[in-house]
Every structure is written in C-alpha cells, then in structure tokens.
Amino acid sequence: MGDSDDEAAAIALSLTLHGEPPATAPAAPAPPPDAESGLVAQVMEFAGCSAELARGAVAAAGTGPDALELAVTLALSGDVQQPVGPHKAVCLVRRDLGMGAGKVAAQVAHAALGVYRLATERCPDVLGHWVGDGEAIIVLGVDSVAEMKTLLATAAAHGLCTYCVADAGRTQVSAGTETVGCIGPAPVHQIDVVTGHLSLL
C-alpha cells in the first residue's frame, strides 16, 4: 500500500471512528522499521491504546486487506487476549490423487516447510506462538484440486498464510500436480472458520 493509500485509509478510518474529518492532515510519520510495527503504531494512534493492546490486536487481526480496520475495532473493544489462544497449521491433502502414505508424508512435509518459511517473514509473532504451543499440524482431506484451491483462497482472504505444493513429478503424480495446500500457522479459531467442516485424512 502506498503513502497516498495509507493517508486515504487514515482519513476514512477517522471518519468512521469520529464522524468528522480531522481539522488538519497529520504530519506523515517516519517510516516504520517493518510493517507490523507500523500497524501497531497506527492502532495505538486510532484507538488511543497501549502498545501491548495494539500488538495483541494486530496479531489477532492477521495480515489481510482489512487488517488495520479490524485491529482498531479489536483494540477499541478491549477484547484482545494475550496470547491469542492455541495455534495450529492445517494441511489439505487431495484424496482424488490416490497417493501412497509415504508420498502423502513427503508432500505434507513440503507444505509445512513452505508455509513455515512464509510465516517467518509475514507473521513471526504468530509463528512464535505456534512453536510455543507445540507446532500442531492437522492433516485434512479434500476431494479435488478445486476444493483445495478454494479453501486456500478463502484463507488468504482472511489474512492467513497459505502455501501450495506443486510436485516435481518424480513419483506417482505428473510434474506440476498440486498435491497439498497448507494454511497457517494461526490461532485455531481463525483457521477453523475456513476448514472446520473438513474431516481428518
């Protein structure tokens, strides 16, 4: 998001929260060292809350396009707990491919490592909670590539990390076949909104 988009979002949020535009446009703050600290600072400003509460709200809100608005809403409500609760990651394995147990295990490992690397960059605090919770990984079954991709897209729209394995094609499936998708790590309740209806593989 560019500076002009940030300014427009700030004005829109100010209108929503206060019912009137600010009398004067605030001076542009110095660029934050990273995106998360920038969100924390913005939540503190809009909600008038502590850094601890703002960090909790940012962690609970995720990284989707509405993350700032959701984090401010959470901070204003005061309904933010630290830590956010148990965390997990889920792997979605395609049943329709008929992969053997060893192949499934290898593909799940690829998916978990892929989403781990992504989470290291995007949400290190959430990743830290997940590691502290014991790194739970739940393996669920899906019936088609279409179902898997729909769930991954829904998870991404909710601001969750996602990763999809495209197989190299050395065994059992052809090259480029999308075998397993992974969502998370994230608080259990956030993932269950997307995958709670699925059964274990």
C-alpha positions in Angstrom: 0.0 0.0 0.0 1.4 3.4 -1.0 1.6 6.6 1.1 -1.5 8.0 -0.6 -3.4 4.9 0.1 -2.3 5.0 3.8 -3.5 8.6 4.1 -6.8 7.8 2.4 -7.3 4.9 4.8 -6.4 7.0 7.8 -9.0 9.7 6.8 -11.7 7.1 6.1 -11.0 5.4 9.5 -11.0 8.7 11.2 -14.4 9.5 9.7 -15.7 6.1 10.8 -14.4 6.4 14.3 -15.1 10.1 15.0 -17.8 11.1 12.5 -15.9 14.0 11.1 -12.7 14.6 9.1 -9.6 15.8 11.0 -9.2 19.5 11.1 -5.8 19.3 9.6 -4.0 16.4 8.0 -1.5 14.9 10.4 2.2 15.0 9.5 3.4 11.9 7.9 5.2 9.7 10.4 8.7 8.4 9.9 8.7 5.0 8.0 8.4 2.1 10.5 11.2 -0.5 10.6 8.6 -3.1 9.5 5.0 -3.5 8.5 3.9 -5.0 11.8 5.4 -2.2 13.9 3.8 0.3 11.6 0.4 -1.3 12.1 0.9 -1.3 15.9 1.7 2.4 15.8 -1.4 3.2 13.7 -3.7 1.1 16.0 -2.2 3.0 19.0 -3.0 6.3 17.4 -6.5 5.5 16.2 -7.6 3.5 19.3 -5.7 5.5 21.9 -4.5 2.3 23.4 -1.3 0.8 24.8 1.4 -0.8 22.7 0.7 -4.2 24.3 -3.0 -4.0 23.5 -2.2 -2.8 19.9 0.2 -5.7 19.4 -2.4 -8.1 20.5 -5.0 -6.6 18.2 -2.6 -6.7 15.2 -1.7 -10.3 15.9 -5.4 -11.3 16.2 -6.4 -9.3 13.0 -3.9 -11.1 10.7 -2.5 -9.6 7.6 -5.5 -9.2 5.2 -6.5 -6.1 3.4 -8.8 -5.1 6.3 -6.2 -5.8 8.9 -5.9 -2.2 10.2 -9.6 -1.6 10.5 -10.1 -5.0 12.2 -7.2 -4.4 14.6 -8.6 -0.9 15.6 -12.0 -2.4 16.2 -10.5 -5.1 18.4 -8.4 -2.6 20.3 -11.4 -0.3 20.9 -13.5 -3.3 22.1 -10.7 -4.2 24.5 -11.5 -7.9 23.6 -7.9 -8.9 22.9 -6.2 -11.6 24.9 -2.5 -12.4 25.2 -1.7 -14.9 24.0 -4.4 -15.2 21.3 -5.0 -18.8 22.1 -3.8 -22.2 20.8 -2.3 -22.1 17.3 -2.1 -24.7 14.6 -1.4 -25.2 10.9 -3.5 -27.5 8.6 -2.5 -29.4 5.5 -5.1 -30.1 2.9 -4.3 -33.4 1.1 -6.1 -34.3 -2.2 -7.8 -37.7 -1.8 -8.5 -37.9 -5.5 -4.8 -38.4 -6.4 -4.7 -41.8 -4.5 -1.2 -41.0 -3.2 0.5 -43.6 -1.0 1.2 -43.0 2.6 4.9 -42.2 2.0 4.1 -39.8 -0.8 1.5 -38.0 1.4 4.0 -37.7 4.2 6.6 -36.2 1.9 4.1 -33.7 0.4 2.8 -32.7 3.8 6.4 -32.0 4.9 7.0 -29.8 1.8 3.8 -27.9 2.5 4.6 -27.4 6.2 8.1 -26.1 5.4 6.8 -23.8 2.7 4.2 -22.2 5.0 6.8 -22.0 7.8 9.2 -20.0 5.7 6.4 -17.7 4.6 5.2 -17.2 8.2 8.8 -16.4 9.3 8.6 -13.3 7.0 4.9 -12.4 7.4 4.0 -13.1 11.0 6.9 -14.0 13.2 4.9 -13.3 16.4 2.2 -15.8 15.4 4.8 -18.3 14.4 6.4 -17.9 17.8 3.0 -18.7 19.5 2.7 -21.7 17.3 6.1 -23.0 18.1 5.4 -22.4 21.8 2.1 -24.3 21.5 3.9 -27.4 20.2 3.7 -26.8 16.4 0.4 -28.6 15.9 -0.2 -29.7 12.3 -3.5 -31.2 11.4 -3.9 -33.2 8.2 -7.3 -32.9 6.5 -8.7 -34.4 3.3 -10.1 -32.6 0.3 -11.7 -34.2 -2.7 -10.3 -32.2 -5.6 -7.8 -29.5 -6.6 -10.8 -27.1 -7.0 -11.8 -27.6 -3.4 -8.2 -27.2 -2.1 -7.7 -24.0 -4.1 -11.0 -22.5 -3.0 -10.1 -23.1 0.7 -6.6 -21.7 0.2 -8.1 -18.6 -1.5 -10.6 -18.1 1.4 -7.8 -18.5 3.9 -5.7 -15.9 2.1 -8.6 -13.5 2.0 -8.8 -13.9 5.8 -5.1 -12.8 6.0 -3.8 -16.3 6.8 -0.5 -17.6 5.3 -1.0 -20.3 2.6 1.3 -22.5 0.6 0.5 -25.0 -2.2 2.9 -27.8 -3.2 3.4 -28.4 -6.9 5.0 -31.8 -7.3 8.2 -32.3 -9.2 6.7 -35.4 -10.9 9.3 -38.0 -10.0 6.9 -40.5 -8.5 3.1 -41.3 -8.5 1.9 -38.0 -10.0 2.8 -35.9 -13.0 5.0 -32.8 -12.8 3.2 -29.7 -11.7 0.4 -31.5 -9.9 -0.8 -29.5 -6.9 -0.9 -32.1 -4.2 -1.2 -30.4 -0.7 -2.1 -27.0 0.5 -1.1 -25.6 3.9 -2.8 -22.9 6.0 -1.3 -21.2 9.0 0.1 -21.2 11.5 -2.6 -19.1 13.1 -4.9 -19.2 16.1 -7.2 -22.3 15.9 -10.4 -20.3 15.7 -9.2 -18.3 12.7 -8.3 -21.5 10.8 -11.5 -23.3 11.8 -13.6 -20.6 10.2 -12.1 -21.9 6.9 -11.5 -25.6 7.4 -13.7 -26.5 10.4 -16.1 -28.6 8.3 -13.4 -30.9 6.9 -12.6 -34.3 8.3 -9.2 -35.8 9.1 -7.4 -37.6 6.2 
